[in-house]
Amino acid sequence: MNQALLASHLGFTTWKALVEASERVTSADGHVWYVTKTPTWYKWVLWNTDGDVWFHYRSRASAIQALAPSHVTL
C-alpha cells in the first residue's frame, strides 16, 4: 500500500498529516511502529512503513500492549 493510500484509508488527507498524528514506538525486535488515533471507526491503530497495519484498539495503551506487552520502548 503506498503512503497516500495508507493515509487516506486511516482517515488522513495526506501522508504528512498521518505522520504528524502518530507516535513512534520501537519494539524489542528493532522494528519501528507507529501508534495513531484515527478519525475513523478504527480508533487506535498500529502501523509501520512496511505496510503492516493492526486495527481497532480501544486505547493507545491497548494498541501498544498488543505490539509487545513487555518489550516496548517509547
Residue pairs with C-beta under 8 A, 6 or more apart in sequence:
1 9
1 51
1 53
3 15
4 14
4 15
6 15
6 18
6 47
6 51
6 53
7 13
7 14
7 15
7 17
7 18
10 18
10 36
10 38
10 40
10 42
10 45
10 47
10 53
11 38
11 39
11 40
11 42
12 18
12 21
12 38
12 39
18 36
19 34
21 36
21 37
22 34
22 35
22 36
22 47
23 34
23 35
23 36
23 60
23 74
24 32
24 33
24 34
24 74
25 32
25 33
25 34
25 35
25 46
25 64
25 67
25 72
25 73
25 74
26 32
26 33
26 72
26 73
26 74
27 33
27 67
27 68
27 71
27 72
28 68
28 71
28 72
28 73
29 68
29 71
31 48
32 48
32 49
33 46
33 47
33 48
33 67
34 46
34 47
34 48
35 44
35 45
35 46
35 60
35 63
35 64
36 44
36 45
36 47
37 43
37 44
37 60
38 44
38 45
41 56
42 55
42 56
43 56
43 57
43 58
44 56
44 57
44 58
44 59
44 60
44 62
44 63
45 53
45 54
45 55
45 56
45 57
45 63
46 53
46 54
46 57
46 63
46 64
46 66
46 67
47 53
47 54
54 63
54 66
54 67
57 63
57 66
64 72
